[in-house]
Amino acid sequence: MSLPIKDQECCSENVAAYLDGELDSAALEVFEGHVKTCASCVRELRTQRQLLCTLNRAFDESQAFELPQDFARLVATHAESDMTGLRGRGERRRALKVCAVLALLSFALLGAASWATVFQPARSFLRVAQSLLDLAGKTIYDAGTGASVIVRLVVRAIALSPYGLGVFLIIAFIVAISLLPRLIASYHRAQIIEEEF
């Protein structure tokens, strides 16, 4: 690498290139001649050599040191003890208050339109939940009403039937109820077979 060296103007890049061995022979002769006459370049060369020696010494592998075996545990312990202020109840309350104030400020700055935009999904969800609860309540009410009608009829048939006819009706009712799923399944099978043909 050839770098132009001027006697009037010193350049620290030339010093670094000289120390790294990047100067070609012509530039090397010019730089060495310049260093003989320039005191500031001599100081810069000395400073950079000291820096290189310090760095070499610092990164020398023979001077490597080992960390203690429980180094990670010690660092974790110190980190946990330093973070204790963040876990206090007062800190959480303050954070909650700051969040509430910021939310109120943002709603105030955005105006009334923000209320509708923010709470519209919640209103839609509540409407859907209410309709589902209404449907479930109506279904339970209708099932209870139907069961009470059936129970009343069965009890009346047992109570008013002469000569053990009520017991026969109960047995017939239980058999009918047990055969109902089989009847529904065969009905669906017949529909599937019709659709295939």
N, CA and C atoms as an extended XYZ file, in Angstrom:
591
Properties=species:S:1:pos:R:3:atomname:S:1:resname:S:1:resid:I:1 pbc="F F F"
N         0.860       -1.175        0.000 N   MET     1
C         0.000        0.000        0.000 CA  MET     1
C         0.896        1.224        0.000 C   MET     1
N         0.627        2.115       -0.879 N   SER     2
C         1.440        3.329       -0.897 CA  SER     2
C         0.561        4.494       -0.524 C   SER     2
N         0.972        5.159        0.519 N   LEU     3
C         0.248        6.332        0.983 CA  LEU     3
C         1.142        7.540        0.809 C   LEU     3
N         0.611        8.602        0.222 N   PRO     4
C         1.435        9.802        0.063 CA  PRO     4
C         1.674       10.454        1.415 C   PRO     4
N         2.930       10.784        1.664 N   ILE     5
C         3.279       11.429        2.924 CA  ILE     5
C         3.854       12.793        2.608 C   ILE     5
N         3.270       13.789        3.180 N   LYS     6
C         3.748       15.153        2.978 CA  LYS     6
C         4.469       15.587        4.233 C   LYS     6
N         5.563       16.304        4.042 N   ASP     7
C         6.340       16.773        5.185 CA  ASP     7
C         5.568       17.795        6.002 C   ASP     7
N         4.736       18.602        5.324 N   GLN     8
C         4.041       19.635        6.043 CA  GLN     8
C         2.858       19.072        6.843 C   GLN     8
N         2.284       17.996        6.382 N   GLU     9
C         1.045       17.499        6.979 CA  GLU     9
C         1.245       16.067        7.448 C   GLU     9
N         1.086       15.827        8.749 N   CYS    10
C         1.241       14.486        9.306 CA  CYS    10
C        -0.118       13.799        9.340 C   CYS    10
N        -0.118       12.491        9.134 N   CYS    11
C        -1.368       11.742        9.069 CA  CYS    11
C        -1.240       10.512        9.950 C   CYS    11
N        -2.171       10.342       10.900 N   SER    12
C        -2.112        9.198       11.806 CA  SER    12
C        -2.418        7.896       11.089 C   SER    12
N        -3.071        7.973        9.925 N   GLU    13
C        -3.319        6.762        9.148 CA  GLU    13
C        -2.015        6.159        8.650 C   GLU    13
N        -1.056        7.009        8.356 N   ASN    14
C         0.266        6.516        7.920 CA  ASN    14
C         0.949        5.762        9.051 C   ASN    14
N         0.798        6.247       10.271 N   VAL    15
C         1.390        5.588       11.431 CA  VAL    15
C         0.773        4.215       11.617 C   VAL    15
N        -0.562        4.134       11.521 N   ALA    16
C        -1.252        2.853       11.670 CA  ALA    16
C        -0.862        1.904       10.552 C   ALA    16
N        -0.755        2.404        9.323 N   ALA    17
C        -0.350        1.555        8.193 CA  ALA    17
C         1.081        1.071        8.375 C   ALA    17
N         1.950        1.909        8.910 N   TYR    18
C         3.339        1.514        9.173 CA  TYR    18
C         3.403        0.389       10.207 C   TYR    18
N         2.644        0.543       11.299 N   LEU    19
C         2.645       -0.481       12.340 CA  LEU    19
C         2.024       -1.793       11.864 C   LEU    19
N         1.042       -1.712       10.970 N   ASP    20
C         0.387       -2.917       10.458 CA  ASP    20
C         1.164       -3.551        9.310 C   ASP    20
N         2.230       -2.880        8.831 N   GLY    21
C         3.031       -3.412        7.736 CA  GLY    21
C         2.339       -3.316        6.394 C   GLY    21
N         1.543       -2.284        6.212 N   GLU    22
C         0.779       -2.135        4.978 CA  GLU    22
C         1.449       -1.196        3.973 C   GLU    22
N         2.545       -0.593        4.324 N   LEU    23
C         3.221        0.333        3.413 CA  LEU    23
C         4.159       -0.443        2.486 C   LEU    23
N         4.184       -0.046        1.191 N   ASP    24
C         5.147       -0.677        0.271 CA  ASP    24
C         6.525       -0.062        0.505 C   ASP    24
N         7.521       -0.540       -0.174 N   SER    25
C         8.910       -0.145        0.132 CA  SER    25
C         9.149        1.343       -0.073 C   SER    25
N         8.600        1.945       -1.111 N   ALA    26
C         8.817        3.377       -1.371 CA  ALA    26
C         8.152        4.215       -0.279 C   ALA    26
N         6.894        3.884        0.070 N   ALA    27
C         6.184        4.630        1.096 CA  ALA    27
C         6.825        4.403        2.463 C   ALA    27
N         7.390        3.214        2.677 N   LEU    28
C         8.059        2.907        3.935 CA  LEU    28
C         9.296        3.797        4.125 C   LEU    28
N        10.091        3.937        3.045 N   GLU    29
C        11.288        4.790        3.129 CA  GLU    29
C        10.908        6.250        3.377 C   GLU    29
N         9.841        6.706        2.699 N   VAL    30
C         9.417        8.088        2.866 CA  VAL    30
C         8.936        8.318        4.294 C   VAL    30
N         8.136        7.346        4.850 N   PHE    31
C         7.612        7.501        6.203 CA  PHE    31
C         8.730        7.488        7.243 C   PHE    31
N         9.713        6.567        7.071 N   GLU    32
C        10.808        6.495        8.043 CA  GLU    32
C        11.660        7.756        7.999 C   GLU    32
N        11.820        8.326        6.814 N   GLY    33
C        12.548        9.594        6.700 CA  GLY    33
C        11.774       10.728        7.351 C   GLY    33
N        10.458       10.709        7.212 N   HIS    34
C         9.609       11.739        7.799 CA  HIS    34
C         9.626       11.660        9.324 C   HIS    34
N         9.619       10.430        9.877 N   VAL    35
C         9.591       10.251       11.335 CA  VAL    35
C        10.877       10.799       11.960 C   VAL    35
N        11.995       10.754       11.232 N   LYS    36
C        13.270       11.256       11.771 CA  LYS    36
C        13.227       12.761       11.990 C   LYS    36
N        12.366       13.445       11.224 N   THR    37
C        12.339       14.903       11.314 CA  THR    37
C        11.091       15.452       12.000 C   THR    37
N        10.042       14.598       12.278 N   CYS    38
C         8.764       15.091       12.801 CA  CYS    38
C         8.540       14.551       14.209 C   CYS    38
N         8.514       15.420       15.182 N   ALA    39
C         8.338       15.018       16.575 CA  ALA    39
C         6.906       14.558       16.854 C   ALA    39
N         5.899       15.160       16.212 N   SER    40
C         4.504       14.755       16.463 CA  SER    40
C         4.240       13.348       15.936 C   SER    40
N         4.851       12.987       14.803 N   CYS    41
C         4.682       11.627       14.276 CA  CYS    41
C         5.397       10.623       15.171 C   CYS    41
N         6.530       11.015       15.769 N   VAL    42
C         7.233       10.121       16.697 CA  VAL    42
C         6.340        9.865       17.920 C   VAL    42
N         5.715       10.919       18.456 N   ARG    43
C         4.809       10.735       19.594 CA  ARG    43
C         3.619        9.842       19.231 C   ARG    43
N         3.052       10.075       18.050 N   GLU    44
C         1.915        9.259       17.594 CA  GLU    44
C         2.333        7.796       17.413 C   GLU    44
N         3.507        7.587       16.865 N   LEU    45
C         4.017        6.221       16.671 CA  LEU    45
C         4.238        5.535       18.017 C   LEU    45
N         4.789        6.256       18.972 N   ARG    46
C         5.014        5.705       20.304 CA  ARG    46
C         3.669        5.375       20.989 C   ARG    46
N         2.699        6.288       20.877 N   THR    47
C         1.384        6.076       21.502 CA  THR    47
C         0.693        4.843       20.914 C   THR    47
N         0.716        4.704       19.606 N   GLN    48
C         0.052        3.566       18.969 CA  GLN    48
C         0.777        2.246       19.273 C   GLN    48
N         2.119        2.305       19.369 N   ARG    49
C         2.856        1.086       19.750 CA  ARG    49
C         2.490        0.665       21.172 C   ARG    49
N         2.391        1.646       22.087 N   GLN    50
C         1.994        1.323       23.466 CA  GLN    50
C         0.585        0.733       23.512 C   GLN    50
N        -0.304        1.291       22.695 N   LEU    51
C        -1.667        0.764       22.640 CA  LEU    51
C        -1.677       -0.680       22.136 C   LEU    51
N        -0.906       -0.941       21.087 N   LEU    52
C        -0.833       -2.309       20.559 CA  LEU    52
C        -0.242       -3.269       21.589 C   LEU    52
N         0.778       -2.834       22.301 N   CYS    53
C         1.382       -3.683       23.339 CA  CYS    53
C         0.375       -3.958       24.458 C   CYS    53
N        -0.362       -2.920       24.852 N   THR    54
C        -1.368       -3.093       25.909 CA  THR    54
C        -2.454       -4.068       25.473 C   THR    54
N        -2.910       -3.916       24.233 N   LEU    55
C        -3.936       -4.820       23.718 CA  LEU    55
C        -3.418       -6.254       23.611 C   LEU    55
N        -2.186       -6.399       23.127 N   ASN    56
C        -1.608       -7.754       23.027 CA  ASN    56
C        -1.498       -8.390       24.402 C   ASN    56
N        -1.096       -7.605       25.373 N   ARG    57
C        -0.953       -8.118       26.743 CA  ARG    57
C        -2.325       -8.487       27.331 C   ARG    57
N        -3.312       -7.646       27.050 N   ALA    58
C        -4.645       -7.890       27.604 CA  ALA    58
C        -5.291       -9.137       27.010 C   ALA    58
N        -5.044       -9.369       25.720 N   PHE    59
C        -5.679      -10.510       25.070 CA  PHE    59
C        -4.761      -11.719       24.954 C   PHE    59
N        -3.657      -11.674       25.636 N   ASP    60
C        -2.744      -12.811       25.626 CA  ASP    60
C        -3.415      -13.977       26.357 C   ASP    60
N        -3.432      -15.152       25.733 N   GLU    61
C        -4.136      -16.299       26.305 CA  GLU    61
C        -3.460      -16.827       27.566 C   GLU    61
N        -2.159      -16.589       27.693 N   SER    62
C        -1.489      -17.096       28.890 CA  SER    62
C        -1.934      -16.336       30.138 C   SER    62
N        -2.465      -15.136       29.954 N   GLN    63
C        -2.916      -14.330       31.082 CA  GLN    63
C        -4.418      -14.471       31.335 C   GLN    63
N        -5.062      -15.446       30.682 N   ALA    64
C        -6.507      -15.617       30.840 CA  ALA    64
C        -6.828      -15.993       32.282 C   ALA    64
N        -7.949      -15.551       32.760 N   PHE    65
C        -8.369      -15.876       34.117 CA  PHE    65
C        -9.675      -16.666       34.037 C   PHE    65
N        -9.911      -17.451       35.060 N   GLU    66
C       -11.109      -18.283       35.090 CA  GLU    66
C       -12.153      -17.647       36.003 C   GLU    66
N       -13.399      -17.817       35.595 N   LEU    67
C       -14.502      -17.320       36.407 CA  LEU    67
C       -14.774      -18.298       37.534 C   LEU    67
N       -15.256      -17.831       38.645 N   PRO    68
C       -15.614      -18.760       39.730 CA  PRO    68
C       -16.720      -19.722       39.267 C   PRO    68
N       -16.783      -20.882       39.908 N   GLN    69
C       -17.758      -21.885       39.490 CA  GLN    69
C       -19.198      -21.406       39.685 C   GLN    69
N       -19.456      -20.642       40.709 N   ASP    70
C       -20.807      -20.181       40.973 CA  ASP    70
C       -21.031      -18.756       40.464 C   ASP    70
N       -20.320      -18.363       39.400 N   PHE    71
C       -20.398      -17.014       38.863 CA  PHE    71
C       -21.821      -16.671       38.399 C   PHE    71
N       -22.466      -17.594       37.659 N   ALA    72
C       -23.818      -17.335       37.146 CA  ALA    72
C       -24.805      -17.168       38.299 C   ALA    72
N       -24.656      -17.994       39.328 N   ARG    73
C       -25.563      -17.892       40.465 CA  ARG    73
C       -25.379      -16.555       41.182 C   ARG    73
N       -24.117      -16.122       41.338 N   LEU    74
C       -23.853      -14.842       41.995 CA  LEU    74
C       -24.443      -13.674       41.204 C   LEU    74
N       -24.264      -13.723       39.880 N   VAL    75
C       -24.805      -12.642       39.048 CA  VAL    75
C       -26.329      -12.628       39.137 C   VAL    75
N       -26.949      -13.828       39.092 N   ALA    76
C       -28.409      -13.902       39.188 CA  ALA    76
C       -28.890      -13.390       40.545 C   ALA    76
N       -28.174      -13.725       41.606 N   THR    77
C       -28.557      -13.269       42.941 CA  THR    77
C       -28.482      -11.754       43.039 C   THR    77
N       -27.404      -11.185       42.523 N   HIS    78
C       -27.269       -9.728       42.570 CA  HIS    78
C       -28.331       -9.056       41.705 C   HIS    78
N       -28.632       -9.654       40.558 N   ALA    79
C       -29.653       -9.071       39.685 CA  ALA    79
C       -31.015       -9.111       40.363 C   ALA    79
N       -31.328      -10.214       41.043 N   GLU    80
C       -32.617      -10.312       41.733 CA  GLU    80
C       -32.707       -9.310       42.881 C   GLU    80
N       -31.610       -9.150       43.610 N   SER    81
C       -31.658       -8.220       44.733 CA  SER    81
C       -31.743       -6.780       44.240 C   SER    81
N       -31.195       -6.512       43.059 N   ASP    82
C       -31.290       -5.167       42.513 CA  ASP    82
C       -32.683       -4.864       41.961 C   ASP    82
N       -33.466       -5.891       41.643 N   MET    83
C       -34.783       -5.701       41.051 CA  MET    83
C       -35.899       -5.720       42.097 C   MET    83
N       -35.561       -5.759       43.365 N   THR    84
C       -36.597       -5.888       44.391 CA  THR    84
C       -37.564       -4.717       44.392 C   THR    84
N       -37.132       -3.529       44.044 N   GLY    85
C       -38.021       -2.373       44.039 CA  GLY    85
C       -39.130       -2.489       43.016 C   GLY    85
N       -38.898       -3.257       41.950 N   LEU    86
C       -39.911       -3.400       40.918 CA  LEU    86
C       -41.009       -4.361       41.318 C   LEU    86
N       -40.773       -5.157       42.361 N   ARG    87
C       -41.755       -6.162       42.742 CA  ARG    87
C       -42.662       -5.712       43.877 C   ARG    87
N       -42.449       -4.541       44.385 N   GLY    88
C       -43.245       -4.070       45.517 CA  GLY    88
C       -44.671       -3.733       45.102 C   GLY    88
N       -45.590       -3.786       46.082 N   ARG    89
C       -46.986       -3.482       45.802 CA  ARG    89
C       -47.165       -2.018       45.419 C   ARG    89
N       -46.410       -1.161       46.049 N   GLY    90
C       -46.504        0.261       45.729 CA  GLY    90
C       -46.139        0.539       44.280 C   GLY    90
N       -45.141       -0.168       43.787 N   GLU    91
C       -44.714        0.005       42.396 CA  GLU    91
C       -45.820       -0.431       41.437 C   GLU    91
N       -46.467       -1.530       41.757 N   ARG    92
C       -47.551       -2.023       40.895 CA  ARG    92
C       -48.734       -1.052       40.911 C   ARG    92
N       -49.059       -0.536       42.099 N   ARG    93
C       -50.168        0.426       42.192 CA  ARG    93
C       -49.871        1.682       41.391 C   ARG    93
N       -48.633        2.155       41.509 N   ARG    94
C       -48.260        3.346       40.744 CA  ARG    94
C       -48.348        3.084       39.246 C   ARG    94
N       -47.898        1.915       38.814 N   ALA    95
C       -47.961        1.577       37.390 CA  ALA    95
C       -49.409        1.497       36.915 C   ALA    95
N       -50.282        0.918       37.743 N   LEU    96
C       -51.700        0.833       37.389 CA  LEU    96
C       -52.324        2.220       37.292 C   LEU    96
N       -51.982        3.104       38.246 N   LYS    97
C       -52.513        4.466       38.212 CA  LYS    97
C       -52.033        5.210       36.967 C   LYS    97
N       -50.753        5.041       36.630 N   VAL    98
C       -50.213        5.710       35.446 CA  VAL    98
C       -50.915        5.207       34.190 C   VAL    98
N       -51.151        3.886       34.109 N   CYS    99
C       -51.849        3.326       32.942 CA  CYS    99
C       -53.267        3.865       32.849 C   CYS    99
N       -53.957        3.963       33.977 N   ALA   100
C       -55.328        4.480       33.970 CA  ALA   100
C       -55.354        5.934       33.528 C   ALA   100
N       -54.411        6.724       34.028 N   VAL   101
C       -54.354        8.135       33.640 CA  VAL   101
C       -54.048        8.263       32.157 C   VAL   101
N       -53.124        7.453       31.661 N   LEU   102
C       -52.799        7.512       30.234 CA  LEU   102
C       -53.985        7.093       29.374 C   LEU   102
N       -54.738        6.080       29.811 N   ALA   103
C       -55.922        5.662       29.052 CA  ALA   103
C       -56.961        6.776       29.020 C   ALA   103
N       -57.199        7.408       30.181 N   LEU   104
C       -58.167        8.512       30.222 CA  LEU   104
C       -57.715        9.680       29.352 C   LEU   104
N       -56.427        9.969       29.401 N   LEU   105
C       -55.898       11.052       28.566 CA  LEU   105
C       -56.066       10.746       27.089 C   LEU   105
N       -55.787        9.516       26.694 N   SER   106
C       -55.918        9.176       25.275 CA  SER   106
C       -57.367        9.252       24.836 C   SER   106
N       -58.312        8.794       25.687 N   PHE   107
C       -59.723        8.916       25.328 CA  PHE   107
C       -60.137       10.382       25.264 C   PHE   107
N       -59.640       11.181       26.181 N   ALA   108
C       -59.996       12.602       26.179 CA  ALA   108
C       -59.455       13.301       24.936 C   ALA   108
N       -58.249       12.939       24.539 N   LEU   109
C       -57.656       13.577       23.370 CA  LEU   109
C       -58.293       13.101       22.070 C   LEU   109
N       -58.705       11.848       22.031 N   LEU   110
C       -59.307       11.335       20.808 CA  LEU   110
C       -60.767       11.727       20.671 C   LEU   110
N       -61.419       12.047       21.758 N   GLY   111
C       -62.793       12.510       21.693 CA  GLY   111
C       -63.804       11.391       21.823 C   GLY   111
N       -65.058       11.754       21.579 N   ALA   112
C       -66.171       10.817       21.758 CA  ALA   112
C       -66.119        9.674       20.755 C   ALA   112
N       -65.524        9.905       19.592 N   ALA   113
C       -65.462        8.857       18.574 CA  ALA   113
C       -64.658        7.659       19.071 C   ALA   113
N       -63.679        7.912       19.916 N   SER   114
C       -62.852        6.820       20.414 CA  SER   114
C       -63.640        5.870       21.311 C   SER   114
N       -64.605        6.410       22.060 N   TRP   115
C       -65.400        5.549       22.944 CA  TRP   115
C       -66.163        4.521       22.124 C   TRP   115
N       -66.781        4.974       21.040 N   ALA   116
C       -67.545        4.054       20.196 CA  ALA   116
C       -66.621        3.029       19.547 C   ALA   116
N       -65.463        3.462       19.101 N   THR   117
C       -64.533        2.552       18.440 CA  THR   117
C       -63.981        1.519       19.395 C   THR   117
N       -63.668        1.926       20.592 N   VAL   118
C       -63.069        1.013       21.557 CA  VAL   118
C       -64.102        0.043       22.121 C   VAL   118
N       -65.288        0.560       22.437 N   PHE   119
C       -66.267       -0.279       23.120 CA  PHE   119
C       -67.237       -0.987       22.174 C   PHE   119
N       -67.171       -0.715       20.878 N   GLN   120
C       -68.050       -1.397       19.923 CA  GLN   120
C       -67.823       -2.909       19.925 C   GLN   120
N       -66.589       -3.412       19.885 N   PRO   121
C       -66.390       -4.871       19.948 CA  PRO   121
C       -66.924       -5.470       21.249 C   PRO   121
N       -66.771       -4.755       22.351 N   ALA   122
C       -67.274       -5.274       23.629 CA  ALA   122
C       -68.798       -5.344       23.612 C   ALA   122
N       -69.444       -4.321       23.038 N   ARG   123
C       -70.904       -4.345       22.943 CA  ARG   123
C       -71.376       -5.491       22.050 C   ARG   123
N       -70.683       -5.711       20.931 N   SER   124
C       -71.057       -6.810       20.035 CA  SER   124
C       -70.916       -8.150       20.745 C   SER   124
N       -69.833       -8.311       21.472 N   PHE   125
C       -69.620       -9.558       22.212 CA  PHE   125
C       -70.706       -9.768       23.253 C   PHE   125
N       -71.058       -8.709       23.977 N   LEU   126
C       -72.104       -8.821       24.996 CA  LEU   126
C       -73.459       -9.143       24.376 C   LEU   126
N       -73.755       -8.562       23.191 N   ARG   127
C       -75.005       -8.871       22.511 CA  ARG   127
C       -75.079      -10.350       22.126 C   ARG   127
N       -73.971      -10.869       21.569 N   VAL   128
C       -73.934      -12.285       21.178 CA  VAL   128
C       -74.050      -13.170       22.408 C   VAL   128
N       -73.325      -12.815       23.487 N   ALA   129
C       -73.391      -13.609       24.715 CA  ALA   129
C       -74.804      -13.597       25.295 C   ALA   129
N       -75.479      -12.450       25.247 N   GLN   130
C       -76.838      -12.357       25.771 CA  GLN   130
C       -77.794      -13.227       24.960 C   GLN   130
N       -77.652      -13.213       23.636 N   SER   131
C       -78.545      -14.039       22.817 CA  SER   131
C       -78.283      -15.526       23.055 C   SER   131
N       -77.012      -15.909       23.264 N   LEU   132
C       -76.709      -17.314       23.572 CA  LEU   132
C       -77.290      -17.718       24.929 C   LEU   132
N       -77.168      -16.835       25.908 N   LEU   133
C       -77.747      -17.136       27.224 CA  LEU   133
C       -79.267      -17.214       27.161 C   LEU   133
N       -79.887      -16.322       26.361 N   ASP   134
C       -81.345      -16.388       26.191 CA  ASP   134
C       -81.756      -17.709       25.555 C   ASP   134
N       -81.010      -18.134       24.537 N   LEU   135
C       -81.307      -19.395       23.868 CA  LEU   135
C       -81.162      -20.566       24.830 C   LEU   135
N       -80.081      -20.573       25.622 N   ALA   136
C       -79.875      -21.660       26.591 CA  ALA   136
C       -80.982      -21.651       27.642 C   ALA   136
N       -81.365      -20.485       28.128 N   GLY   137
C       -82.434      -20.398       29.129 CA  GLY   137
C       -83.759      -20.888       28.580 C   GLY   137
N       -84.077      -20.485       27.345 N   LYS   138
C       -85.335      -20.924       26.729 CA  LYS   138
C       -85.332      -22.425       26.518 C   LYS   138
N       -84.191      -22.981       26.094 N   THR   139
C       -84.099      -24.431       25.884 CA  THR   139
C       -84.301      -25.175       27.191 C   THR   139
N       -83.654      -24.703       28.259 N   ILE   140
C       -83.803      -25.359       29.568 CA  ILE   140
C       -85.238      -25.241       30.065 C   ILE   140
N       -85.842      -24.077       29.861 N   TYR   141
C       -87.235      -23.891       30.289 CA  TYR   141
C       -88.168      -24.830       29.523 C   TYR   141
N       -87.990      -24.917       28.187 N   ASP   142
C       -88.847      -25.792       27.376 CA  ASP   142
C       -88.648      -27.258       27.743 C   ASP   142
N       -87.387      -27.667       27.992 N   ALA   143
C       -87.120      -29.056       28.381 CA  ALA   143
C       -87.762      -29.357       29.728 C   ALA   143
N       -87.693      -28.433       30.666 N   GLY   144
C       -88.311      -28.633       31.975 CA  GLY   144
C       -89.827      -28.724       31.882 C   GLY   144
N       -90.412      -27.868       31.037 N   THR   145
C       -91.866      -27.893       30.853 CA  THR   145
C       -92.312      -29.222       30.246 C   THR   145
N       -91.581      -29.684       29.228 N   GLY   146
C       -91.914      -30.966       28.593 CA  GLY   146
C       -91.775      -32.125       29.562 C   GLY   146
N       -90.706      -32.098       30.357 N   ALA   147
C       -90.500      -33.181       31.332 CA  ALA   147
C       -91.595      -33.167       32.393 C   ALA   147
N       -92.005      -31.987       32.815 N   SER   148
C       -93.071      -31.932       33.832 CA  SER   148
C       -94.398      -32.439       33.286 C   SER   148
N       -94.701      -32.157       32.016 N   VAL   149
C       -95.928      -32.660       31.393 CA  VAL   149
C       -95.895      -34.184       31.329 C   VAL   149
N       -94.733      -34.719       30.908 N   ILE   150
C       -94.608      -36.183       30.799 CA  ILE   150
C       -94.733      -36.831       32.176 C   ILE   150
N       -94.079      -36.270       33.161 N   VAL   151
C       -94.138      -36.837       34.516 CA  VAL   151
C       -95.567      -36.783       35.050 C   VAL   151
N       -96.277      -35.665       34.803 N   ARG   152
C       -97.670      -35.550       35.264 CA  ARG   152
C       -98.555      -36.611       34.620 C   ARG   152
N       -98.388      -36.814       33.332 N   LEU   153
C       -99.201      -37.817       32.632 CA  LEU   153
C       -98.912      -39.224       33.150 C   LEU   153
N       -97.634      -39.525       33.368 N   VAL   154
C       -97.265      -40.857       33.850 CA  VAL   154
C       -97.825      -41.071       35.252 C   VAL   154
N       -97.679      -40.083       36.108 N   VAL   155
C       -98.179      -40.211       37.478 CA  VAL   155
C       -99.703      -40.356       37.471 C   VAL   155
N      -100.387      -39.578       36.632 N   ARG   156
C      -101.852      -39.667       36.554 CA  ARG   156
C      -102.284      -41.042       36.032 C   ARG   156
N      -101.518      -41.564       35.035 N   ALA   157
C      -101.873      -42.878       34.486 CA  ALA   157
C      -101.688      -43.969       35.526 C   ALA   157
N      -100.640      -43.845       36.321 N   ILE   158
C      -100.399      -44.857       37.356 CA  ILE   158
C      -101.446      -44.746       38.452 C   ILE   158
N      -101.733      -43.542       38.836 N   ALA   159
C      -102.653      -43.343       39.960 CA  ALA   159
C      -104.091      -43.702       39.603 C   ALA   159
N      -104.515      -43.424       38.382 N   LEU   160
C      -105.915      -43.620       38.012 CA  LEU   160
C      -106.194      -44.936       37.290 C   LEU   160
N      -105.176      -45.694       36.975 N   SER   161
C      -105.415      -46.921       36.213 CA  SER   161
C      -105.808      -48.072       37.145 C   SER   161
N      -106.872      -48.811       36.773 N   PRO   162
C      -107.292      -49.949       37.605 CA  PRO   162
C      -106.550      -51.227       37.207 C   PRO   162
N      -106.394      -52.108       38.127 N   TYR   163
C      -105.885      -53.460       37.941 CA  TYR   163
C      -104.444      -53.504       37.391 C   TYR   163
N      -103.556      -52.661       37.799 N   GLY   164
C      -102.135      -52.729       37.421 CA  GLY   164
C      -101.844      -52.249       36.016 C   GLY   164
N      -102.803      -51.570       35.400 N   LEU   165
C      -102.596      -51.044       34.057 CA  LEU   165
C      -101.522      -49.951       34.065 C   LEU   165
N      -101.368      -49.229       35.159 N   GLY   166
C      -100.356      -48.169       35.277 CA  GLY   166
C       -98.949      -48.716       35.194 C   GLY   166
N       -98.720      -49.872       35.824 N   VAL   167
C       -97.391      -50.492       35.763 CA  VAL   167
C       -97.086      -50.895       34.333 C   VAL   167
N       -98.092      -51.418       33.638 N   PHE   168
C       -97.906      -51.791       32.237 CA  PHE   168
C       -97.566      -50.562       31.400 C   PHE   168
N       -98.242      -49.440       31.655 N   LEU   169
C       -97.961      -48.199       30.915 CA  LEU   169
C       -96.534      -47.683       31.199 C   LEU   169
N       -96.081      -47.817       32.440 N   ILE   170
C       -94.706      -47.382       32.774 CA  ILE   170
C       -93.695      -48.242       32.024 C   ILE   170
N       -93.919      -49.567       31.997 N   ILE   171
C       -92.996      -50.458       31.283 CA  ILE   171
C       -93.019      -50.136       29.796 C   ILE   171
N       -94.172      -49.876       29.251 N   ALA   172
C       -94.281      -49.534       27.830 CA  ALA   172
C       -93.568      -48.212       27.542 C   ALA   172
N       -93.712      -47.273       28.452 N   PHE   173
C       -93.052      -45.978       28.277 CA  PHE   173
C       -91.525      -46.125       28.309 C   PHE   173
N       -91.007      -46.927       29.243 N   ILE   174
C       -89.553      -47.144       29.353 CA  ILE   174
C       -89.035      -47.850       28.108 C   ILE   174
N       -89.765      -48.833       27.602 N   VAL   175
C       -89.354      -49.532       26.376 CA  VAL   175
C       -89.374      -48.567       25.198 C   VAL   175
N       -90.402      -47.724       25.120 N   ALA   176
C       -90.481      -46.752       24.019 CA  ALA   176
C       -89.320      -45.766       24.064 C   ALA   176
N       -88.993      -45.302       25.258 N   ILE   177
C       -87.870      -44.365       25.401 CA  ILE   177
C       -86.555      -45.044       25.010 C   ILE   177
N       -86.377      -46.311       25.396 N   SER   178
C       -85.124      -47.003       25.070 CA  SER   178
C       -85.028      -47.327       23.581 C   SER   178
N       -86.157      -47.513       22.895 N   LEU   179
C       -86.141      -47.797       21.458 CA  LEU   179
C       -86.055      -46.533       20.603 C   LEU   179
N       -86.286      -45.381       21.171 N   LEU   180
C       -86.278      -44.126       20.413 CA  LEU   180
C       -84.931      -43.833       19.739 C   LEU   180
N       -83.774      -43.974       20.408 N   PRO   181
C       -82.504      -43.714       19.716 CA  PRO   181
C       -82.282      -44.653       18.538 C   PRO   181
N       -82.724      -45.923       18.680 N   ARG   182
C       -82.564      -46.882       17.595 CA  ARG   182
C       -83.436      -46.479       16.396 C   ARG   182
N       -84.622      -45.995       16.668 N   LEU   183
C       -85.523      -45.545       15.617 CA  LEU   183
C       -84.939      -44.330       14.891 C   LEU   183
N       -84.371      -43.408       15.647 N   ILE   184
C       -83.771      -42.204       15.043 CA  ILE   184
C       -82.573      -42.592       14.188 C   ILE   184
N       -81.743      -43.522       14.670 N   ALA   185
C       -80.569      -43.949       13.911 CA  ALA   185
C       -80.963      -44.647       12.618 C   ALA   185
N       -81.970      -45.508       12.670 N   SER   186
C       -82.388      -46.201       11.444 CA  SER   186
C       -83.015      -45.213       10.454 C   SER   186
N       -83.675      -44.166       10.964 N   TYR   187
C       -84.238      -43.142       10.090 CA  TYR   187
C       -83.126      -42.408        9.347 C   TYR   187
N       -82.075      -42.048       10.055 N   HIS   188
C       -80.952      -41.350        9.426 CA  HIS   188
C       -80.230      -42.256        8.437 C   HIS   188
N       -80.090      -43.549        8.758 N   ARG   189
C       -79.462      -44.495        7.828 CA  ARG   189
C       -80.281      -44.615        6.553 C   ARG   189
N       -81.583      -44.646        6.687 N   ALA   190
C       -82.445      -44.737        5.508 CA  ALA   190
C       -82.312      -43.508        4.640 C   ALA   190
N       -82.179      -42.333        5.248 N   GLN   191
C       -82.003      -41.096        4.469 CA  GLN   191
C       -80.668      -41.112        3.727 C   GLN   191
N       -79.609      -41.609        4.373 N   ILE   192
C       -78.291      -41.654        3.740 CA  ILE   192
C       -78.311      -42.611        2.561 C   ILE   192
N       -78.978      -43.749        2.741 N   ILE   193
C       -79.051      -44.744        1.662 CA  ILE   193
C       -79.828      -44.173        0.482 C   ILE   193
N       -80.911      -43.425        0.742 N   GLU   194
C       -81.691      -42.799       -0.335 CA  GLU   194
C       -80.867      -41.775       -1.089 C   GLU   194
N       -80.048      -41.020       -0.386 N   GLU   195
C       -79.219      -39.996       -1.041 CA  GLU   195
C       -78.160      -40.638       -1.911 C   GLU   195
N       -77.634      -41.791       -1.522 N   GLU   196
C       -76.605      -42.453       -2.321 CA  GLU   196
C       -77.174      -42.969       -3.631 C   GLU   196
N       -78.448      -43.399       -3.621 N   PHE   197
C       -79.043      -43.928       -4.853 CA  PHE   197
C       -79.789      -42.821       -5.520 C   PHE   197
